[in-house]
């Protein structure tokens, strides 16, 4: 297959279907074809029902790697923390931000949209076989990154007494997060040696099948709330860290430090190359810091990821 044909294959077979649904969600919200309440309800369905069902069924019906691919996780999170650390340094040194704001804005460089974009991309590229590595990343993603940034922001704001309660908050967040609980319940079911009865398997399959298209629609609807207007230069830096440095560092660590298997290496790079996750903005709202920059980073990185992800898939030889 020549180069032009390879580009067209990636664009048509993988990138176009994913971002077409994102675009429909964006347009439906911008032109009021769907109400805010409708979007909110669909988002609740996705994250409380469809995604947990998909994750439970996947984990309950396939074997976990033995041992766990810690090298894979280190490649992803090591690269993410590197991008985050550089983002903090640039935010403070170049843009004069305070420590709390730098911690949140810097997080844009290492926190990707793993559920709403990473899962669909990997599923289209590798099918069911590619989902397990993504599930491993998701199982560690939000809780440990949010724990770290919470400690940093709370310390920066001088509320060290609050830090003592963070462990409780993290545990409470885990047991009330449907996505994490779907993962853990699926692992527990498989570990116990149970098989999924036919009707339960079909039920979970039908419910979980809605997760990917609905999550992409919700992503587009969420992006419609943002505009390219908040601290654009710093948002541009965060976008570069997320779309370029994070996947590049993940590749270097995965290929040259740990020698990951080809599929695992490709997936760690693809997930690392996803744009800034919307949860970073929600975290900024929680502490009322860096929201304009993060919102711009989310929209800018998502727009540019149409091209950057196509390039990543081509470089990895995904067709």
Residue pairs with C-beta under 8 A, 6 or more apart in sequence:
1 9
1 319
6 314
6 319
7 310
7 314
9 319
10 310
10 313
10 314
10 318
10 319
11 310
13 124
13 319
14 121
14 124
14 125
14 310
14 313
14 318
15 306
15 309
15 310
15 313
17 124
18 117
18 120
18 121
18 124
18 216
19 306
21 213
21 216
21 217
21 220
22 216
22 217
22 219
22 220
22 223
22 302
23 220
24 217
24 220
25 39
25 216
25 217
25 218
25 219
25 220
25 221
25 222
25 223
25 224
26 220
26 221
26 223
26 224
27 33
27 220
28 34
28 217
28 220
28 221
29 36
29 39
29 220
29 221
29 224
29 225
30 224
34 221
39 218
39 221
39 222
42 214
42 217
42 218
42 221
43 218
43 221
43 222
45 210
45 214
46 210
46 211
46 214
46 215
46 218
47 115
47 178
47 179
48 178
49 178
49 207
50 207
50 208
50 210
50 211
50 214
50 215
51 115
51 178
51 179
51 182
51 208
51 211
51 215
52 178
52 179
52 181
52 182
53 182
53 204
53 207
53 208
53 211
54 182
54 204
54 207
54 208
54 209
54 211
54 212
55 135
55 138
55 179
55 182
55 183
55 186
55 208
56 182
56 183
56 185
56 186
56 189
56 204
57 186
57 196
57 201
57 204
57 205
57 208
58 128
58 131
58 132
58 135
58 186
58 208
59 135
59 182
59 183
59 185
59 186
59 187
59 189
59 190
60 185
60 186
60 187
60 189
60 190
60 194
60 196
61 190
61 196
61 201
62 132
62 190
63 190
64 132
64 187
64 190
65 132
68 136
69 133
69 136
69 260
69 264
71 254
71 257
71 258
71 260
72 133
72 136
72 254
72 258
72 260
72 264
72 268
73 136
73 137
73 140
74 253
74 258
75 250
75 253
75 254
75 257
75 258
75 260
75 265
75 268
76 137
76 250
76 268
76 271
76 272
77 140
77 144
78 249
78 250
78 253
79 110
79 245
79 246
79 247
79 248
79 249
79 250
79 252
79 253
79 272
80 109
80 110
80 111
80 112
80 145
80 246
80 250
80 272
81 110
82 110
82 245
82 246
82 249
83 109
83 110
83 241
83 242
83 245
83 246
83 249
84 106
84 107
84 109
84 110
84 111
85 106
86 106
86 109
86 241
86 245
87 102
87 105
87 106
87 107
87 108
87 109
87 110
87 237
87 238
87 241
88 102
88 103
88 106
89 106
90 106
90 234
90 237
91 97
91 101
91 102
91 105
91 106
91 234
92 98
92 99
92 102
94 234
94 237
95 231
95 233
95 234
97 105
97 290
98 156
99 152
99 156
100 152
100 153
100 156
100 157
100 287
100 289
101 289
101 290
103 149
103 152
103 153
103 156
104 149
104 153
104 280
104 283
104 284
104 287
104 289
104 290
104 294
105 234
105 238
105 284
105 290
105 293
105 294
105 297
106 238
107 145
107 149
107 280
107 283
108 235
108 238
108 239
108 241
108 242
108 276
108 280
108 293
108 294
108 297
108 298
108 301
109 238
109 241
109 242
109 245
109 246
110 145
110 241
110 242
110 246
111 141
111 145
111 276
111 277
111 279
111 280
112 118
112 242
112 246
112 271
112 272
112 273
112 274
112 275
112 276
112 277
113 219
113 274
113 275
113 276
113 277
113 278
113 302
114 134
114 137
114 138
114 141
114 271
114 274
114 277
115 138
115 179
115 215
116 215
116 216
116 218
116 219
116 278
117 216
117 219
117 274
117 275
117 302
117 305
118 134
118 137
118 270
118 271
118 274
119 131
119 134
119 138
119 211
119 212
119 215
120 212
120 215
120 216
121 270
121 274
121 309
122 130
122 131
122 133
122 134
122 267
122 270
122 271
123 130
123 131
123 212
125 266
125 270
125 313
125 318
126 263
126 266
126 267
129 263
130 263
130 267
133 263
133 264
133 267
133 268
133 271
134 267
134 271
135 183
137 268
137 271
138 179
138 183
139 180
139 183
139 184
142 177
142 180
142 279
143 170
143 173
143 174
143 177
143 180
146 170
146 173
146 279
146 283
147 166
147 170
149 283
150 166
150 169
151 163
151 166
153 287
153 289
154 160
154 162
154 163
154 166
155 163
157 287
174 180
174 181
175 181
189 196
196 204
219 278
219 302
222 278
223 298
223 299
223 302
225 295
226 281
226 295
226 296
226 298
226 299
227 295
227 296
227 299
228 235
228 296
228 299
228 300
229 292
229 296
230 291
230 292
230 293
230 294
230 295
230 296
231 292
231 293
231 296
232 296
232 300
234 293
235 293
235 294
235 296
235 297
235 300
236 300
238 276
238 293
238 294
238 297
238 301
239 275
239 276
239 297
239 300
239 301
239 304
242 275
242 276
242 297
242 301
243 273
243 275
243 301
243 304
243 305
243 308
244 308
246 272
246 273
247 269
247 270
247 272
247 273
247 312
249 272
250 268
250 269
250 272
251 265
251 268
251 269
254 260
254 264
254 265
254 268
254 269
255 265
260 268
266 316
266 317
266 318
269 312
269 316
270 309
270 312
270 313
270 316
270 318
273 305
273 308
273 309
273 312
274 305
274 309
275 298
275 301
275 302
275 304
275 305
276 294
276 297
276 298
276 301
276 302
277 298
278 298
280 294
280 297
280 298
281 291
281 294
281 295
281 298
284 290
284 291
284 294
285 291
